[in-house]
């Protein structure tokens, strides 16, 4: 803000283990989006360190950050972020194009990812031909297709009705059971209740780090 600097995060000390299911909670302005962007290699911290798979992310240049995002992080967004003119299969293939994979391998891996999320029969459909829950499943398949170290979801049920949101969270539970590491950023208690561990932020500080609270 002009020449004034604001600490979005302060003295956050956080470790996430392989195959952990973590929820990050906080109200608007708590710092959870900034923390998500750092974990997702979208932003670099201005102080401190971030390590991912024994690599010091906090000192990476833009090219190295892009490679880390493509190889180690699978993103699931509230608004799905699908390309409207492309089929589900083509949308899921996109990260593999950036990774330099050949067409046959891209197709096989994208097909397998869609089958994992229960959309093997909708591969040729475009987003406009799908429900909100199906579009989010396509987004999850796209996040999974690179076999990332972390599946990072930002308010994954925010644009869905409660019943469809419950189905998506059950899918996350299943993915965690298959060995995936999940980090879900949310302000909804019923979403965070699916996680093994809940970190709560307020004004840039971690105020608690506990198991989930049931509604």
Secondary structure, 3 states (H helix, E strand, C coil): CCCCCCCCCCCCCCCCCCCCEEEEECCCCCCHHHHHHHHCCCCCCCCCCCEECCEEHHHCCHHHHHHHHHHHEEEECCCCCCCCCCEHHHHHHHHHHHCCCCHHHHHHHHHHHHHHCCCCCCCCCEHHHCCHHHHHHHHHHHHHCCCCCEEEEECCCCCCCHHHHHHHHHHHHHHHHCCCCEEEEECCHHHHCCCCEEEEEECCEEEEEECCCCC
